[in-house]
Amino acid sequence: MEPFPETPIVRVDELYGRGNEVSRLRQLVIEKRRWVALIGPRAVGKTSLARAFASYYFSETGKPVVYSNFAGIHNFTEFVERFGLDVANLVHEDKLRLKRISMGVKFFEAVLEKEGGVSIAPKNSGAIFDEVMRALPEGTLLVWDEVQDIRTERNKLLAALWRLHNVLADRRHTIIFTGSAMGLFKKLLSPEYDDYLYGRAPVRVDVEPWDVQTGVEFLKSGLLAAGNVDFSPEELQEASAELGGFPGYLSSYGRGRIDGLTHGRALKSAREEAIKRAMSELRSFVNLRPQREYQRKVTALLNAMGEGVSRPSSLARLSGLTEVSVVNTLETLLDMGIVEKQSKSKVVSIYRFKYEFYREAALRIA
């Protein structure tokens, strides 16, 4: 295996430091047939874990897998179109055999064929979703990557999942969702009494960054495999500590060293990548609600946190949000693994960014 690959890992035996997570997925997905949500910040390795386990699932069960990446997909109509095209591509590549479905040039020109040869053309995205699910072989594993960006028509997707869980339960399709704990994921993981998935929420599996020593060992093993890099234990210690144990950023540092960069330049490059991706994640968080004034206030809150302000009362004063809204915002960031919380007393808590590159990203967004 190439050290520090740029693309996601697709084999379980090539995953580093995720044995516990793979065992947990095996228990939940293969043994218990549960839906699972892999939660964690960007570059922590959710996609590699999901894709590697998907390959393992196929080898263990012989059942097909459909992988879809929904980054940048904002509504249910786009969601169904992307998913349908992923199914169609597998059919065209002869990796998925379906007797009851054939696709046109565009997914919304799909013709879905009933067993008796009678064809129908569903008139809306929900009906297309249901028919595709009926057509997929029993026991198919669906890997839905980066689903948190869906901002409109969320209830249509939740209703479709309810139908899959209940009306189409005989198909026994299993889903692995990945994303950050915001937006749609909050509804998936914590449905209220009158929500579609109340009592049927996916099992949450947190994908955490590595500790510093695991990051050091990861870098050491890759650089030794490359065979052309002189490094010191102190350099690897500094890189792992500064990059927060995130596999994606550690891999970026490792590739830089293999390409001939000095420790300082490779670390600076990987750190800048981490800041830019953190900025993108924070912008997505700000844009969860469409109201421009609310976005301005949340941005001001993040700027203040970047400056070191940590008390909700002070953040409320500087951002213009109510203290209740500030605490709710901070608790969501806590749930996403971006901030950490310390209790100063029974009634006062402070919140700080958990990783330095998120703090710097918060200072840069506007």
Secondary structure, 3 states (H helix, E strand, C coil): CCCCCCCCCCCHHHCCCCHHHHHHHHHHHHHCCCCEEEECCCCCCHHHHHHHHHHHHHHHHCCCEEEEECCCCCCHHHHHHHHHHHHHHHHHCCCCCCCCEECCCCHHHCEEECCCCCEECCCCHHHHHHHHHHHCCCCCEEEEECHHHCCCCHHHHHHHHHHHHCCCHHHCCEEEEEECCCCHHHHHHCCCCCCCCCCCCCEEEECCCCCHHHHHHHHHHHHHHHCCCCCCHHHHHHHHHHCCCCHHHHHHHHHHHHCCCCHHHHHHHHHHHHHHHHHHHHHHHHCCCCCHHHHHHHHHHHHHHHCCCCCHHHHHHHHCCCHHHHHHHHHHHHHCCCEEEEECCCCCEEEEECCHHHHHHHHHCC
